[in-house]
Amino acid sequence: MAFFSIKDIEAVSGIRCHTLRIWEMRYGIIKPKRTDSNIRYYDDDDLKCILNISILNRHGFKISEIARMKREDLCEQVMRIRQHDAVIDSHIKNLISAMVGLDEIAFHQIISSCISQMGLEQTMIAVIFPFLNEVGIMWQVGTINPVHEHFATQIIKQKLYVAIDENMGRASTQERKKFLLFLPENEQHTLGLLFANFILRSRGHDVNYLGQEVPLPDLLAGSDWMKPDYIFTTLTSAHVNVRKEILVKSLCENWPETTILLSGIQFLNADMELPSNAMLIKNVQSFVDLAENVSLPVNN
């Protein structure tokens, strides 16, 4: 069983430490355990209870009303929330809870349930990416360690690999593009690139997926025989030792007839002038719109 500090609970639930202490004293809504040195801590059941309290409180339930509920009543009320935003929020909180507890079965079931209800694409956009944003915040404040992040991302990757495989034999559209997807050297965050692969294949486009850590000289060596209509890359890691200006200039000069698509916070926050055949992809929806609206006659 995992144990959590009050700071951990704040990071996961969004309920501030001060507020949680007031609720404990005024309503007895949760009773933390104490170590021999009188330091409070919480267990898995406490975390699940507080997550349920957080969901109900944000959807109009007064804390005095919640305090009168038994834990099973809390769960029942959460299950009754059917508004779309509440459902999405509960999925994210449940994924966080499963990740923190390294509960692989629960994590798989939550994602599979979401995919069954809304499809993989909307699950990624509405649930997974917001969940990963929360994971990033938790990692920054030290609530979780890299083990938790690897646990979650590997399961998500499995879902994407299956979906990509299912689209490998999909008939190309009459108006399709050729895309080359890669990550720069030392960039290892592949989820965005994998999702782009899925989006493009599900729209019938042709994709060459090179994956992560592709050295620029190796990529440029193929410029004579690789003729994509678009090249897509993303850069998110601040520690990656990549000269963004050199990377973009090299891609644009070696593929002057190709549109270079750039995504990720390191490109979006960079103060640099882009060549005429390069463009920023500011969010997921922009990429989806591009995949749906570009056209190329099938005989080209």
C-alpha positions, 0 to 999 in steps of 0.5 A: 500500500502506498502512503502520501504526504499532504503535499502529495494529496494537494498536487494530485487532488487540487485541494490546497493543504490549508483547505484540507486541514480546515475540512479535517478540523471543521467537518472531520471529512478525512482522518489522516494517520500519524507517524510516530513523530506525529507527521500526518500521512494518507493511504490509497483509500484516503487518496481515492476518497479525497479525489471523489470529494474534489470531483463532487465539490467542483460540481456544486456539492457543498463540503458540509453535504459531502461530510455527511456522506459515507465513502460508498455514498461518495463513490455513488454520487461520483458515478452519477455525474454524467456531464461531459466535463465531469466525466473527463475530469474523473477519468483523469483523476482516476488515471492519476490514482492508478498511476500513483498506485502502479495499478496496471490493470486499473490503468488499462481498464480506464483507458479502454473504457474511454476508447470504447466510449469516445474512440482513441482520437478523442480519448487522447485529446480530451483525456490523455494529453490533459492527464500528461500535463498533470503528470508533468506538474507532479513530476516538477514538484516532486510528487512522483518520480520517473518510474510513474511517468514511464509506467503510464506512457508505456501503457499509452504507447501500447494502445497507440501501437495497436491502433496504428497497426490496425490502420496500416492496411487502410486504403489511401484517400484519393487526396493524400499526402506523404509525411515523414515523421521523426524526433531530433537526436536525444529527444525521447518523448515519442507520444506526440509523434506516435499520435501524429502517426495514428492521425495521418494513417487514419486519414489515409495519408502515407507515413514514413515513421522514423521515430526518436533520436534521428541524427540530423546528418543521417536524415539529410543524407536521404534528402535525394530519395525521400520526397515527402510533402510534409516533414513533422518533428517535435521538440519538448525536452529543454535539456536536448542539445539541439540548435533549433535554428540549424535544425530548421534551416537544414530541413528547409534548405534540403527539402525546399519543396516540402513543408516543415511542420514544427511542434513542441514547447521548445519550438513554440517558445523559440524566438526565431524567424522561420523560413517560408516553407516552415510552419508551427503547429500550435496544438493538437487540433491544428494538426488534426485540421491539417491532416483532414484538409490537405490534398494531393492527387493520387497520381502525383 
